[in-house]
């Protein structure tokens, strides 16, 4: 079958396209549609949809007991003025369209849910970043703040698990799940750092008194020659030891005293001198 191709760039000075009147039968009712003879059956379906209220995808147009495709042209199919076309409702197409509509509505609802969850995660992420900055600077945070943020993020994760999505919406859901898991891991790290004792919290070692520390520094600052002289003079000072034993006298007996003479021990030995004896008269 030969089909003439229509050129949209053709000369517009040609004869105007005639308008024909097509009778469309739907059930027991006839609808007269005025349409261009070079229009398609899809254009005819749109005009009929305004009259009947049916969706164009739910229609079947029969011409000469044959279903016509929506892209076919009326004049090429042989439709002329006052031609009759039968409209039949297509239940299969209608069910398919309803399923597509439900799927689309479901995806739109899932997209809205993920968008709302994403906004909430962004709000919680700001708080997580603030706590992380405080801990990284060596500060401490309240443990309840960390626990509350973790619980809030886990609630958002549960909401994401309940969302059923396909296609691009499913990818968005997966991305949000990874974000939440990342922030929960960050909070776990903050909790560990917050529980670790800081260096400033540990007790400082006891310091020596100022005078003792200065004396020790003075001793360490001596040169080796001064330290050798100090060590050489130290045994000479310790070799001279003086001990004194005092003599005791017995006043009642004129005999020789029993006490030992006083002796002085030094580096040179001294000779002992004789002691004077006295005769005491008793009364």
C-alpha positions as CSV (number, residue, x, y, z in Angstrom):
1,X,0.0,0.0,0.0
2,X,1.5,3.3,-1.0
3,X,1.2,6.2,1.4
4,X,1.8,9.8,0.5
5,X,4.2,11.6,2.9
6,X,3.0,14.9,4.1
7,X,5.5,17.7,4.0
8,X,5.0,20.3,6.8
9,X,7.1,22.8,4.8
10,X,4.9,22.6,1.8
11,X,3.5,25.8,0.2
12,X,0.8,27.3,2.3
13,X,-0.7,29.0,-0.7
14,X,-2.4,25.7,-1.7
15,X,-6.1,25.2,-1.4
16,X,-7.5,25.3,2.1
17,X,-8.1,22.0,3.9
18,X,-11.8,21.2,3.9
19,X,-13.7,20.6,7.2
20,X,-15.8,17.5,7.3
21,X,-18.6,16.4,9.5
22,X,-18.1,13.0,11.1
23,X,-20.9,11.1,12.9
24,X,-19.5,9.2,15.9
25,X,-21.8,6.5,17.4
26,X,-21.3,5.7,21.1
27,X,-23.9,3.3,22.3
28,X,-27.2,4.5,21.1
29,X,-26.1,8.2,20.8
30,X,-24.6,9.9,17.7
31,X,-22.2,12.8,18.1
32,X,-21.5,15.0,15.1
33,X,-17.9,16.2,15.1
34,X,-16.6,18.9,12.8
35,X,-12.9,18.3,12.1
36,X,-10.3,18.7,9.4
37,X,-10.2,16.1,6.8
38,X,-6.4,15.8,7.3
39,X,-6.7,15.3,11.0
40,X,-5.8,12.0,12.7
41,X,-8.0,9.6,14.6
42,X,-6.2,10.7,17.7
43,X,-7.5,14.2,17.1
44,X,-10.9,12.8,16.6
45,X,-10.7,11.0,20.0
46,X,-9.9,14.3,21.7
47,X,-12.9,15.9,20.2
48,X,-15.1,13.0,21.2
49,X,-13.7,13.0,24.7
50,X,-15.1,16.5,25.2
51,X,-18.6,15.2,24.3
52,X,-18.6,11.9,26.1
53,X,-16.2,12.4,29.0
54,X,-14.2,9.3,28.2
55,X,-10.4,9.5,28.3
56,X,-8.9,9.3,24.8
57,X,-6.7,6.3,25.9
58,X,-9.8,4.4,26.8
59,X,-11.4,4.6,23.3
60,X,-11.4,2.5,20.2
61,X,-12.5,4.1,17.0
62,X,-13.9,1.6,14.4
63,X,-14.2,2.6,10.8
64,X,-15.6,0.1,8.3
65,X,-15.5,-2.6,11.0
66,X,-11.7,-2.0,11.6
67,X,-10.0,-0.4,14.5
68,X,-8.0,2.6,13.5
69,X,-4.7,3.6,15.0
70,X,-4.6,7.0,16.7
71,X,-1.8,8.1,14.3
72,X,-3.7,7.3,11.1
73,X,-5.1,10.2,9.0
74,X,-8.8,10.5,8.3
75,X,-8.5,11.2,4.6
76,X,-6.0,8.5,4.0
77,X,-8.3,6.0,5.8
78,X,-11.1,7.2,3.5
79,X,-13.2,9.2,6.0
80,X,-15.3,11.7,4.2
81,X,-18.0,14.2,5.0
82,X,-20.9,12.6,6.9
83,X,-18.9,9.3,7.4
84,X,-19.9,7.2,10.4
85,X,-17.3,6.1,13.0
86,X,-18.2,3.8,15.9
87,X,-16.7,4.5,19.4
88,X,-16.1,1.5,21.6
89,X,-14.8,1.8,25.2
90,X,-11.7,-0.3,25.8
91,X,-11.8,-1.8,29.3
92,X,-8.3,-3.2,29.0
93,X,-6.8,0.1,28.2
94,X,-8.9,1.7,30.9
95,X,-7.5,-0.7,33.5
96,X,-4.0,-0.2,32.3
97,X,-4.4,3.5,32.5
98,X,-5.8,3.3,36.0
99,X,-2.8,1.2,37.1
100,X,-0.5,3.7,35.6
101,X,-2.3,6.5,37.4
102,X,-2.1,4.7,40.7
103,X,1.6,4.0,40.2
104,X,2.2,7.6,39.3
105,X,0.3,8.8,42.4
106,X,2.2,6.4,44.5
107,X,5.6,7.6,43.2
108,X,4.5,11.2,43.7
109,X,3.5,10.4,47.3
110,X,6.8,8.6,47.9
111,X,8.7,11.5,46.4
112,X,7.0,13.9,48.8
113,X,7.7,11.7,51.8
114,X,11.4,11.5,50.9
115,X,11.5,15.2,50.4
116,X,10.0,15.9,53.8
117,X,12.5,13.4,55.4
118,X,15.4,15.0,53.6
119,X,14.5,18.4,55.1
120,X,14.3,16.9,58.6
121,X,17.7,15.2,58.1
122,X,19.2,18.5,56.9
123,X,18.0,20.1,60.1
124,X,19.4,17.3,62.3
125,X,22.7,17.4,60.3
126,X,23.2,21.0,61.4
127,X,23.1,20.0,65.0
128,X,25.4,17.1,64.4
129,X,28.0,19.3,62.8
130,X,27.8,21.8,65.7
131,X,28.5,19.0,68.3
132,X,31.3,17.6,66.2
133,X,32.9,21.1,66.0
134,X,32.8,21.4,69.8
135,X,34.4,18.0,70.4
136,X,37.1,18.5,67.8
137,X,38.1,21.7,69.6
138,X,38.6,19.7,72.8
139,X,35.3,20.7,74.5
140,X,32.6,18.5,75.9
141,X,29.0,18.1,75.0
142,X,25.9,16.9,76.9
143,X,25.4,13.2,76.5
144,X,21.6,13.6,76.3
145,X,22.0,15.8,73.2
146,X,23.9,13.1,71.5
147,X,21.4,10.4,72.5
148,X,18.4,12.5,71.4
149,X,20.0,13.3,68.0
150,X,20.7,9.6,67.5
151,X,17.1,8.6,68.3
152,X,15.8,11.3,65.9
153,X,17.9,10.1,63.1
154,X,16.9,6.5,63.7
155,X,13.2,7.5,63.5
156,X,13.9,9.1,60.1
157,X,15.6,5.9,59.0
158,X,12.5,3.9,60.0
159,X,10.4,6.3,57.9
160,X,12.7,5.7,54.9
161,X,12.3,1.9,55.3
162,X,8.5,2.2,55.0
163,X,8.7,4.2,51.7
164,X,8.2,2.0,48.7
165,X,9.6,3.5,45.5
166,X,11.0,2.7,42.1
167,X,13.2,4.4,39.6
168,X,14.6,7.8,40.5
169,X,12.6,8.0,43.7
170,X,14.3,4.7,44.8
171,X,17.7,6.2,44.2
172,X,16.8,9.2,46.3
173,X,15.6,7.0,49.1
174,X,18.9,5.0,49.0
175,X,20.9,8.2,49.2
176,X,19.0,9.5,52.2
177,X,19.5,6.2,54.0
178,X,23.3,6.5,53.5
179,X,23.2,10.1,54.8
180,X,21.4,9.0,58.0
181,X,23.8,6.2,58.6
182,X,26.7,8.5,58.2
183,X,25.4,11.0,60.7
184,X,24.7,8.1,63.2
185,X,28.3,6.9,62.9
186,X,29.5,10.5,63.5
187,X,27.4,10.7,66.7
188,X,28.9,7.4,67.9
189,X,32.4,8.8,67.3
190,X,31.4,12.0,69.2
191,X,30.2,9.9,72.1
192,X,33.5,8.0,72.3
193,X,35.5,11.2,72.2
194,X,33.3,12.8,74.8
195,X,33.9,9.9,77.2
196,X,37.7,9.9,76.7
197,X,39.4,11.9,79.5
198,X,41.3,15.0,78.4
199,X,44.8,15.9,79.4
200,X,43.7,18.9,81.3
201,X,41.4,16.7,83.4
202,X,44.3,14.6,84.7
203,X,46.0,15.6,88.0
204,X,49.2,17.6,87.5
205,X,52.4,16.2,89.1
206,X,53.6,17.9,92.3
207,X,56.3,20.5,91.8
208,X,59.3,21.2,94.0
209,X,59.3,24.4,96.1
210,X,60.7,27.4,94.4
211,X,63.8,27.6,96.6
212,X,64.6,23.9,96.3
213,X,64.2,24.1,92.5
214,X,66.5,27.1,92.3
215,X,69.1,25.4,94.5
216,X,69.0,22.3,92.3
217,X,69.3,24.4,89.2
218,X,72.3,26.2,90.8
219,X,74.0,22.9,91.5
220,X,73.4,21.7,87.9
221,X,74.9,24.9,86.6
222,X,78.3,24.5,88.2
223,X,81.1,23.7,85.9
224,X,83.0,20.4,86.2
225,X,86.1,22.1,87.8
226,X,84.0,23.5,90.7
227,X,82.3,20.1,91.2
228,X,85.8,18.4,91.4
229,X,87.1,20.9,94.0
230,X,84.0,20.5,96.0
231,X,84.3,16.7,96.0
232,X,88.1,16.9,96.9
233,X,87.6,19.2,99.9
234,X,84.7,17.2,101.2
235,X,86.8,14.3,102.8
236,X,89.3,16.7,104.4
237,X,86.5,18.4,106.3
238,X,85.2,15.1,107.4
239,X,88.6,13.8,108.7
240,X,88.9,16.1,111.8
241,X,86.7,14.9,114.6
242,X,87.2,16.3,118.1
243,X,85.9,14.2,121.1
244,X,86.2,15.4,124.8
245,X,86.0,13.1,127.8
246,X,85.7,15.0,131.1
247,X,87.5,13.8,134.3
248,X,85.4,13.2,137.4
249,X,86.7,13.6,140.9
250,X,85.8,11.7,144.1
251,X,85.7,14.4,146.9
252,X,85.5,11.9,149.7
253,X,88.6,9.7,149.0
254,X,92.1,11.1,148.5
255,X,93.1,8.3,146.3
256,X,93.8,8.6,142.7
257,X,90.8,9.7,140.7
258,X,89.1,7.0,138.7
259,X,88.2,9.1,135.8
260,X,90.2,9.0,132.6
261,X,92.1,12.0,131.4
262,X,90.6,14.2,128.8
263,X,92.0,13.3,125.4
264,X,91.7,15.2,122.2
265,X,92.0,13.1,119.0
266,X,93.2,15.1,116.0
267,X,95.4,14.6,113.0
268,X,98.6,15.0,115.3
269,X,98.9,13.0,118.6
270,X,99.5,15.0,121.9
271,X,101.4,13.7,125.0
272,X,99.4,13.3,128.2
273,X,100.3,15.7,131.1
274,X,100.4,14.6,134.9
275,X,97.4,15.6,137.1
276,X,97.9,17.3,140.5
277,X,96.9,15.3,143.6
278,X,95.4,16.9,146.7
279,X,95.2,15.6,150.3
280,X,91.9,16.4,151.7
281,X,91.5,16.7,155.5
282,X,88.4,15.0,156.9
283,X,86.4,16.6,159.7
